[in-house]
Amino acid sequence: MRTRKVRDKGLQQVKLNQNTVDSLSYKTISATAEGVTKEWYVIDATNEVLGRLASQIAKILRGKNKPCYTPHADCGDYVIVINADKVKLTGKKMTDKVYVRHTGYPGGQRFATPADYLAKKPTFIVEKAVKGMLPKTRLGEHILKNLKVYAGAEHPHAAQSPKEIKLNEIK
């Protein structure tokens, strides 16, 4: 009961209209890593643009395509990328883009293009693109371990019975 001044009658006790909400029915469910069912997906990278491919892979790895997404937990799925050596880059990025690393010694700065990496280590450019789209924390490092990238069409994860997924089917 609250008191409020009613016109010309002085102070009176008036019951105000207060809607009560059942607080138990509106609890936010926070998923834990143990309570989430993880699926295995296969994505074919043949003729896919690298950045668009990597953003969709990062979304699946992070679990943002699921209704139980929780930012602080690993609730994403496992992703197997095949044919990583057949990925495309738009424009002149195959020769003009430069990956820079440092050996740790004086004068040890090294430069390489995506064309160089496709010749030596074709899985690197897909892994690096996806890693750049994940959080830079311990959780991001843990999520990156759920990514398996292979240069050819074969992968050793047939026992997990992964589902083939097309990039335009991901929501």
N, C-alpha and C positions, 0 to 999 in steps of 0.2 A: 504494500500500500504506500502510495506517495501522496504527499499533500500538495495541493495546488490551489491557487486563488480562483474562485469561481465568482463571476460578476455579481456584485451587490449582495453576496451571501457570506462574505468573509472566507475564512479558510475552512475547507472541508476535506475529508479523506475520500479520495476518488480512486477506484481501481483502474489503472491504465491498461490498455490493451497490449499485453506482452505475449508475443508468440514464443512458445518454447520449442526448441529443436532437439530431437533425440540425437545426442552427440555421438552415440555409438554407431549410428548408421552412416556417419559422414567421416569416418576415419580414413586418412590417407594410407594406402598400403605401400610400404617400402620393401622392394624385393631384395633378397639376399642372394649371394652367389651360390649358396647351397640349395636354395629353393627354386632355382630357375632351371628349366629343361633346355639343354643346349642341342641344337640341330647341326647337321653338317650340310654345307652347300658347295656346289661346284659351279664356278663361273668360267666361261670360255672367253679369253681375252683377245681372240682373233679379230683383227680390224676394229678394235674398240679404241676410242680416244683415251689417253692415259689419265687425265685429270677427272673426267667423267666416270671412268671405271673406278678410280681410287676413291672418289667420294661416296659411291654406292657401296663399295667394300667396307669403308670405314663406318658407314651407317649400320651395316649388318654386324660388324665386329663389336660395335659399341652397344647394339641392342636398341637403337632408336626406332627401328621398324616394328617393335613389339609394344603392346599396351602396358606391359609391366616395367618399362624403362625406369631405371633408377641411376642418377648420375654418379653416385659413389660406389657402385657395385658392378662387377663384371657379369652382366646379364645378356651379353651378345652371343652369337653363334660362331661356329668354326667355319672358315671360308677356305676353299681350295681353289686356286687360280691356275688354270692350265693354259698352255700356249702363250706364256708371257713374252716370248721372243717375237710374237707377231702383233704386238701392241703398236698403235699409231700415235704420232705426235703431230699436231696441226702446224701449219706454216713451215718455217725453216728451223723449228726447234731441234730437229734431229742433229743438225750440225752447229747451230748457233748457241743453244743452251749449254751452260757449262756447270758441271758439278765440281765444287772445290773441296779439297780435303788437305789436311796437314799431317806430316809424318811425326811431328814433334821435335824435329831437329831444326837448327837454323837454316833458313833457305829451303825448307822442306815442303813448301806449298805445291800441291799437285792439282792439275786441271784435267778434266775428261769430259767428253761429250756423250750424250745418250747413244750415239752410234758406236763409240768405243766400248761402252758397257754392254751393249747388245751383242757385240762380238766376243767379249771376255766372260761376262757374267750377266746373262739376260734377265735373271730374276731381280737384280738390284734395283732397276728403275721403278718397278711396280712396288717393291717393298718400301723404297724411300718415299714414294708419293703417298702411300697409305700411312706410313709412319708420321709424315708431316701433317696429316689430318686427324691424328689421335692426340689425346692430352699428353703433355710433356711431364708426366708424373709416374709414380710407381704403378698406378693403375693402367696407364697407357702402355708401359713396358709389358705388363702382364697380358693385356688385351692383344698386343702385337704377336704374342706367342700362339694365338689362335688362328693366325694367318699362315697358310702353306702355299708357296708359290713354286710352280714347276715350268720349265721352259718348253717341254714337249706336251703331247696330248695324254701321256700316261701319268698316273699318280698311284702311290702305294696305299691309299686309304679306302679301298673298295670294301673292306670289312665293316666300315662305319655306314655303309649304304647311303652316300650323300645324294641330295636332291639336285638335279640340274636346274639352274635358275637363269632367266634372261634378265638383262639390266632394265629393260622397260617394264618388267613385272614388279619391280621393287617399289614399294610405296613409302 
